[in-house]
Amino acid sequence: MVIDKVKHNIVKLGETFPSSSTKNSSYEPSENVEWTTGFWTGILWLAYEATNDEHFRRLAEKNVQSFKYRIDHEIDVDHHDLGFLYTPSCVSAYKLTGNPIAKAAALKAADKLMTRYNPKGQFIQAWGPKGSAENYRLIVDALLNIPLLFWASEETGKPEYKEVASKHYATTLKYAIRPDASAFHTFYFDPATGQPLGGKTRQGYSDDSSWARGQSWLIYGIALNYTRLQDAADIHTFKAVTNYFLNRLPADMVSYWDLIFHDGDWQAKDSSATAIAVCGIKQMEGFLQEGDELKPLYQHAASSMLRSLITNYTDEQTTGITALLNHGVYSWHSGRGVDEGNLWGDYFYLEALIRYKKQWQMYW
């Protein structure tokens, strides 16, 4: 069913990209802009891995050319989301095919991401003019962007990429996780001194609630960064943030858009947060000892979450450009993409399926 939907969307899209989220259950065609287009190319690569169908590969490689053009001309790349853009599109292409254009584009994106690093505070600034007080903050989402820097360090042998990634990771774990293991979406620092100022939300319900997707970025982000750094203390942190997420799931095992909500609150689900969490748990599974009493619990939880997504969140809802996964939330506060499909949800859902299908060489 998933592959059929991807094929259907290719017919509708041609060589364009889907918009970030659906409107009335349908994506609109888009140019290669915003922070989400890499997920479409990642979907093509995952579909190619699942089927060995050269049609997916040919279109994905055309997308790689678009991403090379985008970074060469610096089109909408002055932000932290370079990993979301270039890891599933170009790092994946290089790992799967050895494409030198993909490698060059991804390394150039890593160099651009490095320019967002603030030594005062030791973090990669998410948005806005570099060093501006109103934007002097990190966000938990960037834990999925810094693997691009680890990869760049591995490819080039240059330690500075790994050093920046490691510092940003340590800063995020130190300040963006509350004592109860819930996540701040963003955390501010003093631009003059780098001293911590406090956590705020941008996507969550409130500053002291836990935005579901932010919590799942922590789950997957810690798993990905542990893969590179393997600091034993991070196992404990992973368990804490994962337990917080799992303990707040509703009856059908798919999270509401903020973990403050429960069944009966009449709030929208965010299926994408659950798909991300499944990927994170599967990534960390191999690092948990066989005697760890939580390991089988996590395995069961991940399987239950994915089963619920498959069963309850994938109905065909349009004849247009269709989501692979329904009932997500882009931004509740702006009203954008509420109870709609979104491109990252589609990608992580398909990644989760691939992780259960085969021993997958991760793109991240």
C-alpha positions, -999 to +999 in steps of 0.1 A: +000+000+000+028+025+009+047+019-023+016+022-043+009+056-027+045+067-035+040+057-072+007+075-073+023+106-059+051+105-085+025+106-113+009+136-097+041+154-088+064+147-118+097+163-107+083+187-082+081+182-045+051+178-021+043+208+002+052+204+038+018+193+049-015+184+033-046+207+030-079+188+030-057+156+029-039+165-003-003+178-008+002+206-032+032+206-057+061+227-045+095+238-056+126+227-036+121+252-008+113+250+030+129+226+054+109+195+044+117+186+008+146+162+018+120+139+032+104+134-002+137+124-017+143+102+014+110+085+007+121+078-029+154+062-016+135+041+009+111+029-018+141+020-040+156+000-011+123-018-006+117-027-042+149-023-062+128-004-087+150+018-108+122+043-114+125+054-077+163+057-081+162+078-113+138+103-098+158+105-065+190+112-085+172+140-103+163+154-069+199+152-059+207+176-087+181+200-073+196+198-039+231+205-053+217+236-071+199+247-039+230+246-017+252+261-044+229+291-047+220+292-010+182+289-016+165+289+018+194+273+037+202+299+064+188+278+093+196+247+113+175+223+092+203+214+068+204+178+082+167+173+075+173+186+040+205+168+030+208+136+050+177+118+036+183+132+001+220+133-005+239+114+023+215+085+015+223+088-022+260+087-016+257+057+008+235+038-016+251+046-050+284+064-044+270+095-062+298+121-060+274+150-066+254+139-036+285+138-015+296+172-026+262+187-019+259+171+016+294+183+025+286+218+014+254+217+035+275+206+065+298+236+060+267+258+059+254+242+091+287+249+108+282+287+103+252+285+127+274+275+156+277+299+185+307+294+207+291+314+235+267+288+248+281+261+225+251+254+203+238+257+168+214+285+165+181+274+149+167+305+132+172+342+126+203+364+122+233+348+138+238+361+173+206+381+176+192+381+211+156+372+201+169+341+183+198+331+205+185+296+213+188+260+203+159+236+196+156+199+202+148+192+166+185+199+157+195+166+173+184+152+139+205+178+120+238+173+137+243+137+124+251+155+091+282+169+109+292+135+123+290+121+088+310+150+073+337+144+099+338+107+090+340+114+053+366+142+054+387+132+085+382+167+098+375+167+136+359+202+137+326+189+124+324+162+151+335+188+178+307+212+170+281+183+168+293+169+201+292+203+218+257+211+205+245+176+216+260+180+251+244+215+255+210+202+244+210+173+268+221+196+296+195+223+292+166+211+270+156+182+293+137+191+324+142+171+357+111+150+350+126+141+316+102+161+295+115+183+267+118+221+263+112+227+226+137+257+226+162+270+251+176+305+252+211+317+261+226+352+268+243+362+236+269+383+255+280+356+279+265+323+267+249+317+301+216+297+301+184+318+304+156+293+302+133+272+281+104+283+259+081+266+234+073+275+199+053+245+188+041+231+221+009+240+240+028+260+266+063+267+279+059+241+307+041+214+286+059+188+265+054+191+227+051+155+215+073+159+184+100+176+205+100+146+229+103+122+200+131+143+185+149+137+218+142+099+217+156+095+182+182+122+185+198+106+216+198+072+198+215+086+167+241+105+186+247+076+210+255+056+179+285+079+172+296+089+208+285+059+230+286+078+263+271+053+288+253+081+306+232+087+276+215+053+279+200+065+312+189+098+295+174+079+266+154+057+289+141+087+309+129+106+278+114+075+262+096+065+294+081+100+296+068+096+261+055+061+265+038+068+298+017+095+282+004+076+252-034+072+248-052+040+244-043+036+207-006+042+214-004+072+190+004+105+208-016+137+209+003+167+195+013+177+231+018+152+258-002+172+282-034+159+264-052+126+270-082+108+255-113+129+260-095+162+256-107+166+220-072+174+207-055+164+175-031+135+173+004+139+159+011+106+142+045+119+130+058+121+166+049+085+171+066+074+139+098+093+150+097+076+184+095+041+168+126+049+147+144+061+178+136+030+198+146+007+170+179+025+166+187+022+203+175-014+206+208-028+195+227-009+222+206-021+251+218-052+269+199-084+266+194-085+304+179-050+305+144-054+318+132-024+298+145-037+264+115-061+258+091-033+270+105-009+244+104-036+217+067-043+225+059-005+227+075+002+193+057-027+176+024-016+192+029+020+181+037+010+145+009-015+144-016+012+154-002+036+128-006+009+101-041+000+112-056+034+121-037+062+104-032+052+067-066+052+051-068+066+016-084+101+020-078+117-014-073+111-051-048+138-051-012+138-038-017+116-007-001+113+027+014+080+036+004+087+072-027+107+083-036+127+114-004+147+121+001+183+132+025+208+117+018+239+139-012+240+162-007+277+171-007+288+135-034+264+125-012+250+098-014+213+090-036+204+120-051+169+116-033+165+083-006+145+067+030+159+068+061+150+048+083+141+078+056+119+092+055+101+059+092+097+058+097+084+093+067+061+089+083+045+059+117+044+076+101+026+105+086+000+081+120-005+065+136-009+098+113-039+105+117-053+070+155-055+068+188-047+085+188-011+074+220+010+069+207+042+083+210+074+063+215+095+095 
